[in-house]
């Protein structure tokens, strides 16, 4: 598979010539990460509250998340 064929197929060739799959993005440029603070969405607030309550009551451990 040539590089052009690989790009059209939605994959990118690795150094060995094997095509990358859609989930194999390791080592590819992804751009800068936005680390600015933001308001939490409702689901994020609920998830944070559930984790806090369940771990405080020893119902779950961190390694079970």
C-alpha positions in Angstrom: 0.0 0.0 0.0 1.5 3.3 -1.0 1.3 6.4 1.2 -1.4 7.9 -1.0 -3.5 4.7 -0.8 -2.9 4.6 2.9 -4.1 8.2 3.4 -7.2 7.6 1.3 -8.0 4.4 3.2 -7.9 6.4 6.5 -4.8 4.7 7.7 -1.2 5.8 7.8 1.7 3.5 7.1 4.2 2.8 9.9 7.9 2.6 9.4 7.7 -1.1 8.6 5.1 -0.4 5.9 2.3 -1.9 7.9 -0.9 0.2 7.8 -2.0 1.9 11.0 -5.5 1.2 12.2 -7.9 4.0 13.2 -7.2 3.6 16.9 -3.4 3.6 16.5 -2.5 7.2 16.9 0.6 6.9 19.1 3.4 9.2 17.9 1.2 11.3 15.6 1.1 15.0 16.1 -2.1 16.0 17.9 -1.6 19.7 18.5 -1.6 21.6 21.8 -3.7 20.6 24.7 -6.1 23.2 26.0 -5.3 23.4 29.8 -7.3 26.5 30.5 -9.9 26.3 33.3 -13.5 25.8 32.2 -16.9 25.4 33.8 -17.7 21.8 34.5 -20.6 20.2 32.6 -23.5 18.7 34.6 -22.3 15.1 34.0 -18.8 16.0 35.3 -20.2 17.5 38.5 -22.4 14.4 39.1 -19.5 12.0 38.4 -17.2 13.9 40.7 -19.8 13.9 43.5 -20.5 10.1 43.0 -16.8 9.3 43.2 -16.3 11.4 46.3 -19.3 9.9 48.1 -18.6 6.3 47.2 -14.9 6.5 48.1 -15.6 8.4 51.4 -17.9 5.5 52.4 -15.3 3.0 51.3 -17.8 1.5 48.8 -15.2 1.8 46.0 -11.4 2.1 45.8 -9.4 4.3 43.4 -8.1 1.2 41.6 -11.8 0.2 40.8 -12.4 3.4 38.8 
